[in-house]
Amino acid sequence: MVTNSEDFLALPGVYKALFLYVEPASTIAPAFLAWFFPGARWFHHELIPFAPPLGGLDARTVMAVWQLGNCYLLLGMISSLVFRAVRDTLPQEPAKQERILGASMTALAVADVTHIAASFIGLPAELRYVPWTWNPMTHGNISFVVVLVSMRLAWFAGIGRTRYYYGQGGKIKKKR
């Protein structure tokens, strides 16, 4: 199906670029990094900057890292596939698009906040407040996710876009 920018009025401009392309790619990529290359050992080691390298990982740890990779894949696919389905199924119906996107964005925002908290609390105390010492994985888990949740909140607030459902009394007008 050929789409144009008017088909996805509820997710315009920077929101479309971030939530339809950047976020899915940034959440799907870690799955492949954990599963294939550089692999579970590398992924596990990178979670804490400057942690002493481990030998091999036990089977339970490998399974947990792979399952974490699966969660990343799931989040990326939901963003990518569900948002595209909303766009393609409801072109020119921005209030309905926005209501469905809002439900997804709410779930993702809750996941963002808990992900930031778990990542931050999980850091050794001496690293928590010195972000210049963090590695790319830590910045991905904290800094980038702060950007994502901030953009979700901006989307809900209607910053840089027209609101069709949120802020409109919560009712979708039915066609007669």
C-alpha positions as CSV (number, residue, x, y, z in Angstrom):
1,M,0.0,0.0,0.0
2,V,1.3,3.4,-1.0
3,T,1.1,5.9,1.9
4,N,1.7,9.6,2.1
5,S,2.2,12.0,5.0
6,E,-1.5,12.8,5.1
7,D,-2.3,9.1,5.9
8,F,-0.7,9.3,9.3
9,L,-1.8,12.7,10.7
10,A,-1.6,11.5,14.3
11,L,2.1,10.8,14.0
12,P,3.7,13.6,12.0
13,G,7.2,14.8,11.4
14,V,9.8,14.0,14.0
15,Y,7.4,11.8,15.9
16,K,7.0,9.6,12.8
17,A,10.7,9.5,12.2
18,L,11.5,8.6,15.8
19,F,8.6,6.1,16.6
20,L,8.2,4.5,13.2
21,Y,11.9,4.1,12.2
22,V,14.5,5.0,14.8
23,E,12.9,3.4,17.9
24,P,12.1,0.1,16.2
25,A,15.6,-0.2,14.7
26,S,17.2,0.7,18.1
27,T,15.1,-1.9,19.9
28,I,15.5,-4.7,17.4
29,A,19.2,-4.3,17.0
30,P,20.1,-5.4,20.6
31,A,18.3,-8.7,20.0
32,F,20.6,-9.6,17.2
33,L,23.6,-8.3,19.2
34,A,22.7,-10.6,22.1
35,W,21.8,-13.6,19.9
36,F,24.4,-13.7,17.2
37,F,27.3,-11.2,17.3
38,P,29.0,-10.2,19.4
39,G,26.8,-12.5,21.5
40,A,25.4,-13.0,25.0
41,R,28.7,-12.8,26.8
42,W,29.5,-9.4,25.2
43,F,26.0,-8.1,25.8
44,H,26.0,-9.2,29.5
45,H,29.4,-7.6,30.0
46,E,28.3,-4.3,28.5
47,L,25.4,-3.9,30.8
48,I,27.7,-2.4,33.5
49,P,30.4,-0.1,32.3
50,F,33.9,-1.1,33.4
51,A,32.8,-4.3,35.0
52,P,35.5,-6.9,35.2
53,P,35.2,-9.3,32.2
54,L,33.7,-12.6,32.9
55,G,34.7,-16.0,31.6
56,G,32.0,-18.0,30.0
57,L,28.4,-17.4,31.1
58,D,26.4,-20.2,32.7
59,A,23.4,-21.6,30.7
60,R,20.9,-19.7,32.8
61,T,22.6,-16.4,32.2
62,V,22.8,-17.0,28.5
63,M,19.1,-17.9,28.4
64,A,18.2,-14.7,30.4
65,V,20.3,-12.5,27.9
66,W,18.6,-14.2,25.0
67,Q,15.2,-13.7,26.5
68,L,16.1,-10.1,27.1
69,G,17.0,-9.9,23.4
70,N,13.5,-11.4,22.6
71,C,11.9,-8.6,24.7
72,Y,13.8,-6.0,22.7
73,L,12.7,-7.7,19.5
74,L,9.1,-7.7,20.7
75,L,9.1,-4.0,21.6
76,G,10.7,-3.1,18.2
77,M,8.2,-5.1,16.3
78,I,5.2,-3.7,18.2
79,S,6.3,-0.2,17.4
80,S,7.0,-0.9,13.8
81,L,4.2,-3.3,12.9
82,V,1.4,-1.9,15.1
83,F,2.1,1.7,14.2
84,R,2.2,0.9,10.5
85,A,-1.1,-1.1,10.8
86,V,-2.7,1.9,12.4
87,R,-1.5,4.1,9.6
88,D,-2.5,1.7,6.8
89,T,-5.9,0.7,8.3
90,L,-7.1,4.1,9.4
91,P,-5.8,6.6,6.8
92,Q,-7.5,9.9,7.1
93,E,-8.9,9.0,10.5
94,P,-6.5,10.8,12.8
95,A,-8.6,10.6,16.0
96,K,-8.8,6.8,15.8
97,Q,-5.1,6.7,14.9
98,E,-4.3,8.8,17.9
99,R,-6.4,6.8,20.3
100,I,-4.7,3.5,19.3
101,L,-1.2,5.1,19.3
102,G,-1.9,6.7,22.7
103,A,-2.6,3.3,24.2
104,S,0.6,1.9,22.8
105,M,2.5,5.0,23.8
106,T,1.2,4.7,27.3
107,A,2.4,1.2,27.7
108,L,5.8,2.1,26.1
109,A,6.1,5.1,28.4
110,V,5.6,2.9,31.5
111,A,8.2,0.5,30.1
112,D,10.5,3.4,29.5
113,V,10.3,4.7,33.0
114,T,10.8,1.3,34.6
115,H,13.6,0.6,32.2
116,I,15.4,3.8,33.1
117,A,14.9,3.1,36.9
118,A,16.1,-0.5,36.7
119,S,19.1,0.5,34.6
120,F,20.0,3.5,36.9
121,I,19.5,1.6,40.1
122,G,21.4,-1.4,38.7
123,L,24.5,0.7,38.1
124,P,27.2,0.6,40.8
125,A,26.8,3.7,43.0
126,E,30.1,5.2,41.8
127,L,28.9,5.3,38.2
128,R,25.3,6.5,38.6
129,Y,25.9,10.2,38.6
130,V,28.9,10.3,36.2
131,P,27.3,9.8,32.8
132,W,30.6,10.7,31.0
133,T,31.9,7.3,32.3
134,W,29.0,5.3,30.8
135,N,29.4,3.1,27.8
136,P,27.1,3.2,24.7
137,M,24.9,0.4,26.2
138,T,24.3,2.4,29.4
139,H,23.6,5.5,27.4
140,G,21.2,3.5,25.3
141,N,19.5,2.1,28.4
142,I,19.2,5.4,30.2
143,S,20.0,8.5,28.1
144,F,18.3,7.4,24.9
145,V,15.3,6.1,26.8
146,V,15.0,9.4,28.6
147,V,14.7,11.0,25.1
148,L,12.1,8.5,24.1
149,V,9.9,9.0,27.1
150,S,10.3,12.8,26.8
151,M,9.1,12.6,23.2
152,R,6.2,10.4,24.1
153,L,5.2,13.0,26.7
154,A,5.6,15.8,24.1
155,W,3.4,13.8,21.7
156,F,0.7,13.5,24.4
157,A,1.0,17.2,25.2
158,G,0.5,17.9,21.4
159,I,3.8,19.7,21.1
160,G,4.6,20.1,17.4
161,R,1.4,18.4,16.2
162,T,-2.3,18.7,16.0
163,R,-4.2,16.7,18.6
164,Y,-7.3,14.8,17.4
165,Y,-8.3,12.8,20.4
166,Y,-6.2,13.6,23.5
167,G,-7.3,17.0,24.7
168,Q,-10.5,16.8,22.8
169,G,-12.8,15.6,25.6
170,G,-11.9,12.0,24.9
171,K,-14.6,11.3,22.3
172,I,-14.3,10.3,18.7
173,K,-16.9,11.7,16.5
174,K,-18.8,9.0,14.7
175,K,-19.5,9.3,11.0
176,R,-23.2,9.3,10.1
